[in-house]
Amino acid sequence: MSRKSFGQLLQKYLRGECTPEEKAFVEHWYGSLETETGESGQDLDWVELEDRLWSQMQRKMHDDETADDARIVAMPTTRYRWVGIAAAVLLLVGWFIGRQAFQSLETNTAQETSVGTDWLERTNTTSKSLLVRLDDGSKVHLAARSSIRFPKTFASDNRTVYLTGDAFFDIQKMPLRPFFVHTGSVVTKVLGTSFFIRTQAITKQVRVEVVTGRVAVYEETSPKKKDDNGVVLTPNQAATFFAEAQHFVTGLVEKPVLIQKPAVEAKQISFQFDDTPLSEVLGRLQQAYGIAIEVENEQQNNCPLTADLTNQPLYTQLDIICAALKASYKVQGTTILISGKGCEK
């Protein structure tokens, strides 16, 4: 136990907030001080009493550690009684230190505070993602050094939370109860989907990246301005809000993933091509990722491709296609544009 922890324990005892075990621990050392020194705690101020108790406890524990266990000495009955008390105290010290360590671990894992009577706030003080379960069954994976404020019970017509930092949201689908995430001056509205929200503390930029479903993102200003200054995102699309310029810039996520379809509609898309026209190749990629892919020169559509693109990420697939057809590609907003001269028939 540290000196700071001991002082906090004494303050807790003074306020009458100790558990029975903690109370017994303090009162034992208080009694030990009176027995061995003849001093009464009533004659000392609280600061001096704390110093005397701490010194007494440290001295006794040091004596116990340096005692020669192999030596057997005849002891009066009263000394046997002291040995029993000391053993009990050592057990109590072990319990108290363990309890303090456990409480410290819980504190470092997450901090939950009440905000008023109807709201809670969770803060992730660890270096790993923290799972937060909401009233409606939705899940929030809260990133390190991030916090989220949410109601204990959502309203009947909407679900609203406030995010500071980064998080991944997996929201239960409820068409009649839209889900709103407030991040600074940006509002993200969904009905049931999964998406990332990332914020830059210095630049105040807010970035929303959609994994599944559709997401509406707009600046929190007057209701009339929502339609003028907002975007609708679909899977693998992203939008970044620049606070100073007060506008959104849309684009694609860094690593597009295959769109997960319902089991009823699920049909594996083949990425093995054998003299397949580029138009069909791009059609499969668009179907798989939900991303618009266009060609700058329509003559490219008939260019045949023979390649196996299975298990390759989208941008690697595009690299292989362009290398085979002597073309190039670039991302323009939420669209991928392929440029080239076409191919000879």
C-alpha positions as CSV (number, residue, x, y, z in Angstrom):
1,M,0.0,0.0,0.0
2,S,1.4,3.4,-0.9
3,R,1.4,6.4,1.5
4,K,-1.1,8.2,-0.8
5,S,-3.5,5.2,-0.6
6,F,-3.1,5.0,3.2
7,G,-3.9,8.7,3.5
8,Q,-7.0,8.3,1.3
9,L,-8.1,5.4,3.4
10,L,-7.9,7.5,6.6
11,Q,-9.9,10.3,5.0
12,K,-12.5,7.8,4.0
13,Y,-12.6,6.5,7.6
14,L,-13.0,10.1,8.9
15,R,-16.0,10.5,6.6
16,G,-17.5,7.3,7.8
17,E,-17.4,5.7,4.3
18,C,-15.2,2.7,5.1
19,T,-16.3,-0.9,4.7
20,P,-16.2,-3.1,7.8
21,E,-12.9,-4.6,6.7
22,E,-11.3,-1.2,6.0
23,K,-12.6,0.2,9.4
24,A,-11.1,-2.8,11.2
25,F,-7.8,-2.2,9.5
26,V,-7.6,1.5,10.5
27,E,-8.8,0.8,14.1
28,H,-6.2,-2.0,14.6
29,W,-3.3,0.4,13.8
30,Y,-4.9,3.1,15.9
31,G,-5.1,0.7,18.9
32,S,-1.5,-0.5,18.2
33,L,-0.3,3.1,18.4
34,E,-1.9,3.5,21.9
35,T,-0.7,0.2,23.1
36,E,3.0,0.4,22.1
37,T,3.7,4.1,22.5
38,G,1.2,5.1,25.1
39,E,0.0,8.0,22.9
40,S,-3.7,8.8,22.4
41,G,-4.9,9.8,19.0
42,Q,-7.1,12.4,20.7
43,D,-3.9,14.3,21.7
44,L,-2.7,14.6,18.1
45,D,-4.0,16.6,15.1
46,W,-5.1,14.5,12.1
47,V,-1.9,15.2,10.0
48,E,0.4,14.1,12.8
49,L,-1.8,11.1,13.6
50,E,-1.5,10.0,10.0
51,D,2.3,10.3,10.1
52,R,2.4,8.3,13.4
53,L,0.1,5.5,12.1
54,W,2.0,5.2,8.8
55,S,5.4,5.0,10.6
56,Q,4.0,2.5,13.0
57,M,2.7,0.3,10.3
58,Q,5.9,0.5,8.2
59,R,8.0,-0.3,11.2
60,K,5.9,-3.3,12.2
61,M,5.9,-4.7,8.7
62,H,9.6,-4.2,8.4
63,D,10.2,-6.0,11.7
64,D,8.0,-8.9,10.4
65,E,10.0,-9.2,7.2
66,T,13.4,-9.2,8.8
67,A,12.6,-11.5,11.7
68,D,14.5,-14.8,11.8
69,D,11.7,-17.4,11.1
70,A,14.0,-20.3,12.1
71,R,14.5,-19.1,15.6
72,I,12.1,-20.5,18.2
73,V,11.6,-18.4,21.3
74,A,9.3,-19.0,24.2
75,M,6.6,-16.3,24.3
76,P,4.1,-15.3,26.9
77,T,0.4,-16.0,26.2
78,T,-0.1,-12.3,25.4
79,R,2.5,-12.5,22.6
80,Y,0.8,-15.4,21.0
81,R,-2.3,-13.2,20.9
82,W,-0.3,-10.5,19.2
83,V,1.0,-13.0,16.5
84,G,-2.6,-13.9,15.7
85,I,-3.6,-10.3,15.4
86,A,-0.6,-9.6,13.2
87,A,-1.4,-12.5,10.9
88,A,-4.9,-11.3,10.6
89,V,-3.7,-7.8,9.8
90,L,-1.3,-9.1,7.1
91,L,-4.2,-10.9,5.5
92,L,-6.2,-7.7,5.6
93,V,-3.4,-5.7,4.1
94,G,-3.2,-8.2,1.2
95,W,-6.9,-8.0,0.7
96,F,-6.8,-4.2,0.7
97,I,-3.9,-3.9,-1.7
98,G,-5.6,-6.4,-4.1
99,R,-8.9,-4.5,-3.9
100,Q,-7.1,-1.2,-4.7
101,A,-5.3,-2.8,-7.6
102,F,-8.6,-4.2,-9.0
103,Q,-10.3,-0.8,-8.6
104,S,-7.4,0.8,-10.4
105,L,-7.7,-1.7,-13.2
106,E,-11.4,-1.0,-13.6
107,T,-10.7,2.8,-13.6
108,N,-8.1,2.4,-16.4
109,T,-10.4,0.2,-18.5
110,A,-13.3,2.6,-18.6
111,Q,-14.8,5.5,-16.8
112,E,-18.6,5.7,-16.5
113,T,-20.2,8.8,-15.1
114,S,-23.8,9.9,-14.8
115,V,-24.8,13.1,-16.6
116,G,-28.0,14.2,-14.9
117,T,-30.5,11.5,-14.1
118,D,-31.2,10.2,-17.6
119,W,-27.7,10.2,-19.4
120,L,-24.5,8.3,-19.1
121,E,-21.0,9.0,-20.4
122,R,-18.4,6.4,-21.1
123,T,-14.7,7.3,-21.6
124,N,-12.1,4.9,-22.9
125,T,-8.9,5.4,-21.0
126,T,-7.1,2.4,-22.4
127,S,-5.0,1.9,-25.6
128,K,-7.6,-0.6,-27.0
129,S,-11.1,-0.4,-28.4
130,L,-13.9,-0.5,-25.8
131,L,-17.3,-2.1,-26.5
132,V,-20.3,0.0,-25.4
133,R,-23.7,-1.6,-25.6
134,L,-26.7,0.8,-26.0
135,D,-30.3,0.5,-24.8
136,D,-31.6,-0.5,-28.3
137,G,-29.1,-3.3,-28.8
138,S,-26.7,-1.2,-30.9
139,K,-23.0,-1.5,-30.3
140,V,-20.3,1.1,-30.3
141,H,-16.6,0.2,-30.4
142,L,-15.1,3.3,-28.7
143,A,-11.5,4.1,-29.7
144,A,-8.8,5.0,-27.2
145,R,-9.1,8.5,-25.6
146,S,-12.6,8.8,-26.9
147,S,-15.9,9.2,-25.1
148,I,-19.6,8.9,-25.8
149,R,-22.6,10.3,-24.0
150,F,-25.9,8.5,-24.4
151,P,-29.3,8.3,-22.7
152,K,-30.0,5.3,-20.4
153,T,-33.2,4.7,-22.4
154,F,-33.7,6.1,-25.9
155,A,-36.8,8.1,-26.8
156,S,-39.6,6.5,-28.7
157,D,-39.1,8.5,-31.8
158,N,-35.3,8.8,-32.1
159,R,-32.0,7.6,-30.8
160,T,-29.4,10.3,-30.1
161,V,-25.8,10.1,-28.9
162,Y,-22.8,12.5,-28.6
163,L,-19.3,11.4,-29.6
164,T,-15.9,12.9,-28.8
165,G,-13.1,11.2,-30.7
166,D,-13.3,8.0,-32.8
167,A,-15.7,5.1,-32.9
168,F,-17.2,2.3,-35.0
169,F,-21.0,2.1,-34.8
170,D,-23.1,-1.1,-35.5
171,I,-26.6,0.2,-35.3
172,Q,-29.8,-1.8,-35.0
173,K,-32.2,-1.2,-37.8
174,M,-35.3,0.7,-36.7
175,P,-36.9,2.7,-39.5
176,L,-39.3,4.5,-37.2
177,R,-36.5,5.5,-34.8
178,P,-33.6,7.1,-36.7
179,F,-30.2,7.1,-35.0
180,F,-28.3,10.4,-34.7
181,V,-24.6,10.9,-33.8
182,H,-23.5,14.4,-32.9
183,T,-19.8,15.0,-33.4
184,G,-18.9,18.6,-33.0
185,S,-20.9,20.5,-35.5
186,V,-21.5,17.4,-37.7
187,V,-24.6,15.1,-37.4
188,T,-24.7,11.6,-38.8
189,K,-28.2,10.2,-39.4
190,V,-28.8,6.5,-40.0
191,L,-31.7,4.0,-39.8
192,G,-29.6,0.8,-39.3
193,T,-26.1,0.4,-40.6
194,S,-22.4,0.3,-39.6
195,F,-19.9,3.0,-40.1
196,F,-16.8,4.7,-38.7
197,I,-16.6,8.3,-37.3
198,R,-13.1,9.8,-36.9
199,T,-12.2,13.2,-35.7
200,Q,-9.1,15.3,-35.8
201,A,-8.6,17.2,-32.5
202,I,-6.4,19.9,-34.0
203,T,-8.1,20.6,-37.3
204,K,-11.6,19.7,-36.1
205,Q,-12.2,17.7,-39.2
206,V,-14.8,14.9,-38.9
207,R,-14.7,11.9,-41.3
208,V,-17.5,9.4,-41.7
209,E,-16.8,6.1,-43.5
210,V,-19.7,3.7,-44.3
211,V,-19.3,-0.1,-44.1
212,T,-23.0,-1.1,-44.7
213,G,-26.2,0.7,-45.3
214,R,-26.8,4.4,-46.1
215,V,-25.8,7.3,-44.0
216,A,-26.8,11.0,-44.2
217,V,-24.2,13.5,-42.9
218,Y,-24.8,17.2,-42.5
219,E,-23.7,20.2,-40.6
220,E,-25.7,21.0,-37.5
221,T,-27.1,24.4,-38.3
222,S,-30.6,25.5,-39.2
223,P,-33.0,22.9,-40.5
224,K,-33.2,24.8,-43.8
225,K,-29.6,24.3,-44.4
226,K,-29.4,20.5,-43.9
227,D,-30.2,19.7,-47.5
228,D,-27.8,22.3,-48.9
229,N,-24.8,21.3,-46.8
230,G,-25.0,17.5,-46.5
231,V,-24.2,14.3,-48.3
232,V,-25.6,10.8,-48.5
233,L,-23.1,8.0,-48.3
234,T,-23.3,4.3,-49.3
235,P,-20.9,1.4,-48.5
236,N,-17.2,2.2,-49.1
237,Q,-17.9,5.9,-49.4
238,A,-16.6,8.5,-47.0
239,A,-17.1,12.2,-46.4
240,T,-14.8,14.7,-44.5
241,F,-16.2,17.9,-43.1
242,F,-13.8,20.8,-43.0
243,A,-15.0,23.1,-40.2
244,E,-13.2,26.3,-41.4
245,A,-14.6,26.1,-44.9
246,Q,-17.9,24.6,-43.7
247,H,-18.2,22.1,-46.5
248,F,-17.9,18.3,-47.1
249,V,-15.5,16.5,-49.4
250,T,-16.6,13.1,-50.5
251,G,-14.4,10.2,-51.5
252,L,-13.8,6.5,-51.1
253,V,-12.5,4.7,-48.0
254,E,-8.8,3.7,-47.9
255,K,-9.5,0.0,-48.1
256,P,-12.9,-0.8,-49.8
257,V,-14.4,-4.1,-48.7
258,L,-16.9,-6.4,-50.3
259,I,-20.5,-5.5,-49.7
260,Q,-22.2,-8.1,-47.5
261,K,-25.6,-9.1,-48.9
262,P,-28.5,-10.9,-47.2
263,A,-28.1,-14.7,-47.2
264,V,-31.1,-15.0,-49.5
265,E,-29.5,-12.9,-52.2
266,A,-25.9,-14.0,-51.5
267,K,-24.2,-15.3,-54.6
268,Q,-20.4,-15.4,-54.8
269,I,-19.0,-13.1,-57.4
270,S,-16.2,-14.7,-59.5
271,F,-13.1,-12.6,-60.1
272,Q,-11.6,-15.1,-62.5
273,F,-11.6,-13.7,-66.1
274,D,-10.8,-15.4,-69.4
275,D,-10.9,-13.0,-72.3
276,T,-13.6,-11.2,-70.5
277,P,-14.6,-7.7,-71.9
278,L,-13.5,-4.9,-69.6
279,S,-17.1,-3.7,-69.3
280,E,-18.1,-7.0,-67.7
281,V,-15.1,-7.0,-65.4
282,L,-15.9,-3.5,-64.1
283,G,-19.6,-4.5,-63.8
284,R,-18.6,-7.3,-61.4
285,L,-16.4,-4.9,-59.4
286,Q,-19.2,-2.4,-59.1
287,Q,-21.6,-5.1,-57.9
288,A,-19.1,-6.4,-55.4
289,Y,-18.0,-3.1,-53.9
290,G,-21.0,-0.7,-54.6
291,I,-18.5,1.8,-56.2
292,A,-19.1,3.5,-59.5
293,I,-16.3,2.7,-62.0
294,E,-16.2,4.5,-65.4
295,V,-14.0,4.5,-68.4
296,E,-12.8,7.7,-70.0
297,N,-12.6,6.1,-73.5
298,E,-15.6,3.9,-74.4
299,Q,-13.3,1.9,-76.7
300,Q,-11.8,0.4,-73.5
301,N,-15.0,-1.5,-72.7
302,N,-14.3,-4.1,-75.3
303,C,-10.7,-4.8,-74.2
304,P,-10.4,-8.5,-73.1
305,L,-8.9,-9.4,-69.8
306,T,-7.5,-12.7,-68.7
307,A,-6.6,-12.6,-65.0
308,D,-7.4,-14.1,-61.6
309,L,-8.2,-11.3,-59.2
310,T,-9.6,-13.5,-56.4
311,N,-8.7,-12.6,-52.8
312,Q,-7.1,-9.3,-53.9
313,P,-8.2,-5.9,-52.4
314,L,-10.0,-3.5,-54.8
315,Y,-7.0,-1.2,-55.5
316,T,-4.7,-4.2,-56.2
317,Q,-7.3,-5.6,-58.6
318,L,-7.4,-2.2,-60.4
319,D,-3.6,-2.1,-60.5
320,I,-3.6,-5.6,-62.2
321,I,-6.3,-4.6,-64.7
322,C,-4.5,-1.4,-65.7
323,A,-1.2,-3.1,-66.0
324,A,-2.7,-5.7,-68.4
325,L,-4.5,-3.1,-70.5
326,K,-1.9,-0.4,-70.4
327,A,-4.3,2.0,-68.6
328,S,-4.4,4.0,-65.4
329,Y,-7.0,4.9,-62.8
330,K,-7.7,7.7,-60.3
331,V,-10.3,8.3,-57.7
332,Q,-12.6,11.3,-58.3
333,G,-14.9,11.8,-55.4
334,T,-16.9,8.6,-55.0
335,T,-16.1,7.4,-58.5
336,I,-13.1,5.6,-60.0
337,L,-12.2,6.7,-63.5
338,I,-10.1,4.5,-65.8
339,S,-8.1,6.1,-68.6
340,G,-6.4,4.5,-71.6
341,K,-6.3,4.4,-75.4
342,G,-8.4,1.3,-75.7
343,C,-7.2,-1.8,-77.5
344,E,-6.7,-3.0,-81.0
345,K,-9.2,-5.5,-82.5
